[in-house]
Amino acid sequence: MIGQVLESFINLVHHDHVRIRTRSWYLFFRFVKHLRAQVGNVAETIIQSISDLLPIKAEVPSDDADDDMSSDETDNSADAVFNAQLYLFEAIGCVSSTSTTPAEKQAMYARSVMNPLFADMEQHLPRAKSGDAQAVLQVHHIIMALGTLAHGFSDWTPGVQTSNQRPPPAKVVSDEFARAAEAILIALNALNASSDIRAACRSAFSRLLGVLGSAVLPQLPEWIGGLLSQSSSKDEMAMFLRLLDQVVFGFKTEISDVLNALLTPLLQRVFGGLREPISGTDDEIQLAELRREYLTFLGVILNNDLGGVLVSETNQGFFEELLGSILGLAIEVEPDSGNLPASKIAFSLLTKMATVWGGPDVATISANPATLGTPSPAIPGFDQLILIDRFHSTCWQVMANEQFRPSADAQTRQVLNEIAGLEQAIYLKTGERFIHHLQSTLFPQLGINGDDFLRSMTTSTDKKTFAKYLQTLKEHKSKS
């Protein structure tokens, strides 16, 4: 029965009518994806039967292409045909990578599809480098096809475990896709001024993760160098940082050395995007997204016990700039700035830093709080110079901002909750030293004796309770 359906599909995917043909490509992919275990034994026959449909023929849209074209015309466009053609590459990946197919055969199937693509890319790359639009588009399509083939072989995602997700393939198969990664990187290095090429390479990179596994790590500096070029938009940087979150989380036990080497140049590129002047609403939205992804990326590093790379000998010269950027984003809480979500993440990140580098707790937060001893931070001076002098000061720089009104909206209250959490984290790590600092500096400035402040800070096991006290204190000071 399956054989008869396959035979019918082979006829349909070659149909004379373009819409029937391209729709059949998608349906064929769906069919073999669901029945891949049953059709793996005829993978070679399937590949040979559709091999004539695999050559890519990119066509640059004509200048008079109309956005209002009919659905018939849209479905027949070269771009639509190519998007449908990608389903054939993914279908081949599915049927070639069944568990019953020997790894050597899987590698052979991958090689038989990729070698013509490599040759095609090599032929078009010189013209693409000289600015030929058709050649650039051809290279773009080849990169997309390689990434889609990889996704067909394995949809495994680093750090994610699901019941229906296939594991990474055997090394002999991964080695074939390592060649694909090298070819894509060559194209990226040559054409990274093109946003379309960068987008195709970013898509391919995300899909190659599933077949390369940790073998992708030594290539990371090259991917970063190509995908975060001088012409990369803030949006591109944000999307790539999301990808790197996945890589760091998935390979946390293996990535330390690579991350240590690439961190400073990576963040310097991101800082370039953060500092670019804003022009228009879209730019503001992209900047807000980049800020959030940048802070989230640092959080992923800390949450996966990789914080040592931030203060390593390689990166310690950059740490002050890094810390300054986090503090700078934390204090930008004006409602019209669009930065409140980033401020919340920044304060949460500062709390995590306090936890990681503040040493053991020397105080407790409970109904009967106690101080236990002298601060012993992991980084000398971190308790006073960073936690008290800078982190605590940042909290109250925000609290003193007249535009910071926690009663006005939920986002501002979320920032206040994180401020409360940071103040309590500082207390846990510094104990009596922090209390003395509050009594000698903050309380006199606020004109309070501080008993209620200290009682709430040291006994509120839920930071939201302490945050409510801080909100009441701020409202009271605003009225007085």
MIRO-157014 format. One record per residue (C-alpha): x, y, z; residue number from 1. Coordinates in steps of 0.5 Angstrom, whole numbers. Example, Ala and Ser with C-alpha at 12.3 -4.5 7.8 and 13.67 -1.06 7.14 Angstrom:
NODE;25;-9;16;1
NODE;27;-2;14;2
end
This chain:
NODE;0;0;0;1
NODE;5;5;2;2
NODE;9;3;-4;3
NODE;3;5;-9;4
NODE;2;11;-5;5
NODE;10;13;-6;6
NODE;9;11;-13;7
NODE;3;16;-14;8
NODE;7;22;-10;9
NODE;13;21;-15;10
NODE;8;22;-21;11
NODE;5;28;-17;12
NODE;11;31;-16;13
NODE;13;32;-23;14
NODE;6;34;-25;15
NODE;6;39;-31;16
NODE;2;44;-27;17
NODE;6;48;-23;18
NODE;1;49;-17;19
NODE;0;42;-17;20
NODE;7;40;-17;21
NODE;9;45;-12;22
NODE;3;43;-7;23
NODE;5;36;-8;24
NODE;12;37;-6;25
NODE;10;39;1;26
NODE;5;34;2;27
NODE;10;29;0;28
NODE;15;32;5;29
NODE;9;31;10;30
NODE;8;24;8;31
NODE;15;21;9;32
NODE;16;25;15;33
NODE;10;21;19;34
NODE;12;14;15;35
NODE;20;15;15;36
NODE;21;9;19;37
NODE;17;5;14;38
NODE;20;8;7;39
NODE;27;9;10;40
NODE;29;2;6;41
NODE;27;5;-1;42
NODE;31;12;1;43
NODE;36;11;-5;44
NODE;30;10;-10;45
NODE;26;16;-7;46
NODE;33;20;-8;47
NODE;34;18;-15;48
NODE;27;19;-17;49
NODE;26;26;-15;50
NODE;34;28;-16;51
NODE;32;32;-23;52
NODE;27;37;-18;53
NODE;33;39;-14;54
NODE;37;43;-18;55
NODE;36;50;-16;56
NODE;35;56;-21;57
NODE;34;63;-17;58
NODE;31;68;-21;59
NODE;31;75;-19;60
NODE;24;78;-18;61
NODE;23;83;-24;62
NODE;23;91;-22;63
NODE;15;91;-25;64
NODE;13;86;-20;65
NODE;7;88;-17;66
NODE;5;87;-9;67
NODE;-2;86;-11;68
NODE;-1;80;-16;69
NODE;-7;75;-16;70
NODE;-6;69;-11;71
NODE;-5;65;-18;72
NODE;1;69;-20;73
NODE;4;69;-13;74
NODE;4;61;-12;75
NODE;7;61;-19;76
NODE;13;66;-17;77
NODE;20;63;-17;78
NODE;20;65;-10;79
NODE;14;61;-8;80
NODE;17;55;-12;81
NODE;24;55;-9;82
NODE;20;55;-2;83
NODE;16;49;-4;84
NODE;23;46;-7;85
NODE;26;46;0;86
NODE;21;41;3;87
NODE;24;36;-2;88
NODE;31;37;1;89
NODE;27;36;8;90
NODE;24;30;6;91
NODE;30;27;3;92
NODE;33;28;10;93
NODE;28;25;13;94
NODE;28;18;9;95
NODE;35;18;9;96
NODE;36;18;17;97
NODE;32;13;19;98
NODE;35;8;25;99
NODE;35;2;21;100
NODE;39;6;16;101
NODE;47;5;17;102
NODE;50;11;19;103
NODE;55;10;13;104
NODE;49;10;8;105
NODE;46;16;11;106
NODE;53;20;10;107
NODE;53;17;3;108
NODE;46;20;2;109
NODE;47;27;5;110
NODE;54;27;0;111
NODE;50;25;-6;112
NODE;45;31;-5;113
NODE;50;36;-2;114
NODE;56;35;-7;115
NODE;52;38;-13;116
NODE;50;44;-8;117
NODE;57;45;-7;118
NODE;59;45;-14;119
NODE;54;50;-16;120
NODE;56;55;-10;121
NODE;63;55;-12;122
NODE;61;56;-19;123
NODE;56;62;-17;124
NODE;61;65;-11;125
NODE;65;69;-16;126
NODE;60;73;-19;127
NODE;56;74;-13;128
NODE;62;77;-10;129
NODE;62;82;-16;130
NODE;55;84;-14;131
NODE;51;80;-19;132
NODE;44;80;-16;133
NODE;42;73;-19;134
NODE;49;70;-17;135
NODE;48;72;-10;136
NODE;40;70;-10;137
NODE;43;63;-12;138
NODE;48;62;-6;139
NODE;42;64;-2;140
NODE;38;59;-4;141
NODE;44;54;-4;142
NODE;45;56;4;143
NODE;38;55;5;144
NODE;37;48;2;145
NODE;43;46;6;146
NODE;40;48;12;147
NODE;34;45;11;148
NODE;37;38;9;149
NODE;40;38;16;150
NODE;34;39;19;151
NODE;31;33;15;152
NODE;37;29;18;153
NODE;36;31;25;154
NODE;31;36;29;155
NODE;35;36;35;156
NODE;35;42;39;157
NODE;41;43;44;158
NODE;39;43;51;159
NODE;32;41;49;160
NODE;29;34;51;161
NODE;22;32;48;162
NODE;20;25;46;163
NODE;19;26;39;164
NODE;26;29;38;165
NODE;31;25;34;166
NODE;38;25;37;167
NODE;44;28;33;168
NODE;46;23;28;169
NODE;53;19;28;170
NODE;59;22;27;171
NODE;60;20;20;172
NODE;54;24;18;173
NODE;56;30;22;174
NODE;62;30;19;175
NODE;59;31;12;176
NODE;55;37;15;177
NODE;61;40;18;178
NODE;63;40;10;179
NODE;56;44;9;180
NODE;58;49;15;181
NODE;65;50;12;182
NODE;62;52;5;183
NODE;57;56;8;184
NODE;62;60;12;185
NODE;66;61;6;186
NODE;60;64;3;187
NODE;58;68;9;188
NODE;65;71;10;189
NODE;65;73;2;190
NODE;58;76;2;191
NODE;56;78;9;192
NODE;55;85;7;193
NODE;48;82;4;194
NODE;43;82;10;195
NODE;39;76;6;196
NODE;46;72;6;197
NODE;46;73;13;198
NODE;39;71;14;199
NODE;40;65;10;200
NODE;46;63;14;201
NODE;43;65;21;202
NODE;37;60;19;203
NODE;42;55;17;204
NODE;46;55;23;205
NODE;40;54;27;206
NODE;39;48;23;207
NODE;46;45;23;208
NODE;46;45;31;209
NODE;42;39;30;210
NODE;47;35;26;211
NODE;53;38;28;212
NODE;52;38;36;213
NODE;58;40;40;214
NODE;63;40;34;215
NODE;60;47;32;216
NODE;63;50;38;217
NODE;70;51;35;218
NODE;67;55;29;219
NODE;63;59;33;220
NODE;68;65;33;221
NODE;67;65;25;222
NODE;59;65;25;223
NODE;60;71;30;224
NODE;65;74;26;225
NODE;60;73;19;226
NODE;53;74;22;227
NODE;55;80;27;228
NODE;58;84;21;229
NODE;58;92;21;230
NODE;52;92;17;231
NODE;48;88;22;232
NODE;42;91;24;233
NODE;40;91;32;234
NODE;34;86;30;235
NODE;39;81;27;236
NODE;44;82;33;237
NODE;38;80;38;238
NODE;36;74;34;239
NODE;43;71;34;240
NODE;44;72;41;241
NODE;37;68;42;242
NODE;41;63;38;243
NODE;47;63;42;244
NODE;43;62;49;245
NODE;41;56;46;246
NODE;48;54;44;247
NODE;50;56;51;248
NODE;45;52;55;249
NODE;45;46;51;250
NODE;53;45;51;251
NODE;54;48;58;252
NODE;59;43;60;253
NODE;63;44;54;254
NODE;63;51;52;255
NODE;67;55;57;256
NODE;74;55;53;257
NODE;70;57;47;258
NODE;66;62;50;259
NODE;72;65;54;260
NODE;75;67;48;261
NODE;70;70;44;262
NODE;66;73;49;263
NODE;69;80;49;264
NODE;69;81;41;265
NODE;62;78;41;266
NODE;60;84;46;267
NODE;64;89;43;268
NODE;59;88;37;269
NODE;53;88;41;270
NODE;55;94;44;271
NODE;56;98;38;272
NODE;49;96;36;273
NODE;46;99;43;274
NODE;50;105;42;275
NODE;47;107;35;276
NODE;43;113;34;277
NODE;36;112;34;278
NODE;32;114;28;279
NODE;24;112;28;280
NODE;19;108;31;281
NODE;22;101;28;282
NODE;29;103;31;283
NODE;26;104;38;284
NODE;23;97;38;285
NODE;29;94;35;286
NODE;34;97;40;287
NODE;29;95;46;288
NODE;29;88;44;289
NODE;37;88;43;290
NODE;37;90;50;291
NODE;33;85;53;292
NODE;37;79;49;293
NODE;43;82;51;294
NODE;41;82;58;295
NODE;38;75;57;296
NODE;44;72;54;297
NODE;48;74;60;298
NODE;43;71;65;299
NODE;44;65;61;300
NODE;51;65;62;301
NODE;51;66;70;302
NODE;45;61;70;303
NODE;49;56;67;304
NODE;55;56;72;305
NODE;59;60;67;306
NODE;60;66;70;307
NODE;67;65;71;308
NODE;68;67;63;309
NODE;66;74;65;310
NODE;71;76;70;311
NODE;77;71;67;312
NODE;84;74;65;313
NODE;82;74;58;314
NODE;75;78;59;315
NODE;77;82;66;316
NODE;79;88;62;317
NODE;72;89;59;318
NODE;68;87;66;319
NODE;68;94;68;320
NODE;64;96;61;321
NODE;60;90;62;322
NODE;58;92;69;323
NODE;57;99;67;324
NODE;52;97;61;325
NODE;48;93;66;326
NODE;47;99;71;327
NODE;46;104;65;328
NODE;40;99;63;329
NODE;37;98;70;330
NODE;37;106;71;331
NODE;33;108;65;332
NODE;26;107;68;333
NODE;22;113;65;334
NODE;15;110;62;335
NODE;16;113;55;336
NODE;23;110;54;337
NODE;21;103;53;338
NODE;26;100;57;339
NODE;22;98;63;340
NODE;23;90;61;341
NODE;30;91;60;342
NODE;31;95;67;343
NODE;27;89;70;344
NODE;32;84;67;345
NODE;38;88;69;346
NODE;36;88;76;347
NODE;35;81;76;348
NODE;42;80;73;349
NODE;45;84;78;350
NODE;42;80;84;351
NODE;44;74;80;352
NODE;51;77;80;353
NODE;51;78;88;354
NODE;49;71;89;355
NODE;55;68;84;356
NODE;60;73;87;357
NODE;58;75;94;358
NODE;60;69;97;359
NODE;56;65;103;360
NODE;50;68;106;361
NODE;52;72;112;362
NODE;45;74;114;363
NODE;38;71;114;364
NODE;31;73;112;365
NODE;26;70;117;366
NODE;22;72;122;367
NODE;28;72;127;368
NODE;33;74;122;369
NODE;41;73;124;370
NODE;47;76;122;371
NODE;53;70;122;372
NODE;59;73;120;373
NODE;64;77;116;374
NODE;63;78;108;375
NODE;67;73;104;376
NODE;66;75;97;377
NODE;69;71;91;378
NODE;72;77;88;379
NODE;76;81;93;380
NODE;72;88;95;381
NODE;66;85;91;382
NODE;62;86;98;383
NODE;63;94;99;384
NODE;65;96;92;385
NODE;60;93;88;386
NODE;54;91;92;387
NODE;54;97;97;388
NODE;57;102;93;389
NODE;54;101;86;390
NODE;49;96;86;391
NODE;45;99;92;392
NODE;46;106;90;393
NODE;43;104;83;394
NODE;37;102;87;395
NODE;36;108;90;396
NODE;38;112;84;397
NODE;32;109;81;398
NODE;27;110;87;399
NODE;29;117;87;400
NODE;27;118;80;401
NODE;20;122;80;402
NODE;18;119;74;403
NODE;19;112;77;404
NODE;12;111;80;405
NODE;10;103;82;406
NODE;3;105;83;407
NODE;2;107;76;408
NODE;3;100;72;409
NODE;5;93;72;410
NODE;11;94;69;411
NODE;14;99;74;412
NODE;12;94;80;413
NODE;16;89;77;414
NODE;22;93;77;415
NODE;21;95;84;416
NODE;20;87;86;417
NODE;27;86;83;418
NODE;30;92;86;419
NODE;27;89;93;420
NODE;30;83;91;421
NODE;37;86;90;422
NODE;37;90;96;423
NODE;35;83;100;424
NODE;41;80;96;425
NODE;46;85;98;426
NODE;44;84;106;427
NODE;44;77;105;428
NODE;52;77;103;429
NODE;54;83;107;430
NODE;50;83;113;431
NODE;51;88;119;432
NODE;56;92;114;433
NODE;50;93;110;434
NODE;45;95;116;435
NODE;51;100;118;436
NODE;51;103;111;437
NODE;44;104;111;438
NODE;43;107;118;439
NODE;49;112;116;440
NODE;47;114;109;441
NODE;40;112;106;442
NODE;36;113;112;443
NODE;39;120;114;444
NODE;37;122;107;445
NODE;30;119;107;446
NODE;29;123;114;447
NODE;27;116;117;448
NODE;29;112;123;449
NODE;29;106;119;450
NODE;27;101;124;451
NODE;21;99;119;452
NODE;25;99;113;453
NODE;30;94;116;454
NODE;24;90;119;455
NODE;21;89;112;456
NODE;28;88;109;457
NODE;30;82;114;458
NODE;24;79;115;459
NODE;20;79;108;460
NODE;21;72;105;461
NODE;17;74;99;462
NODE;21;80;96;463
NODE;14;83;94;464
NODE;12;84;101;465
NODE;19;88;102;466
NODE;17;91;95;467
NODE;10;94;98;468
NODE;14;97;103;469
NODE;18;101;99;470
NODE;13;103;94;471
NODE;9;106;101;472
NODE;16;109;103;473
NODE;16;112;96;474
NODE;9;115;96;475
NODE;10;118;103;476
NODE;16;121;101;477
NODE;13;124;94;478
NODE;7;127;98;479
NODE;12;130;104;480
end
